[in-house]
Amino acid sequence: MTEKEIRKAAYQVLKYTNGNVCYSALCNYIQSKGFIIVELHTEAGNDILKKFGCYEQYANEKGIAVIQKAVSFVIIDSNLPTADKLHILLHETGHIDLHLLNKSTFADISGVERESQAELFAYRVQHFGKVRYWIYKLLCR
Ligand SMILES: [Zn+2]
């Protein structure tokens, strides 16, 4: 996956959220991809993982996107500061869009490459900026 493809994927998130990438808008985006948001260390979040028999497996995660059997989750530690939660959700969104929903790239690249691509994706979304988003929208549609 090239940097240009990562930038394009990041732009899709900005487009979906209309340039306003806040925590709840990002949750909506992730849910639109068929993933359930699980807020770990909340009663509801813990219950979902227990229901699917994977609470112990993920109880210590800060954030992770997984496709477990027929269910897709993004698990996020609810105790993290809001800014960290947003960044981790963006990183996991990168894994969803670049890797999990794109099996060919998942197999092609190493775990280290996947991590750096997810970080680059998160960076691109967070540092695109609202003004640049509107300019990009006008010029590059
Ligand atoms: Zn990662």
Residues whose N, C-alpha, C, O or C-beta is under 5 A from the ligand:
A	BS01	ZN	E115 A118
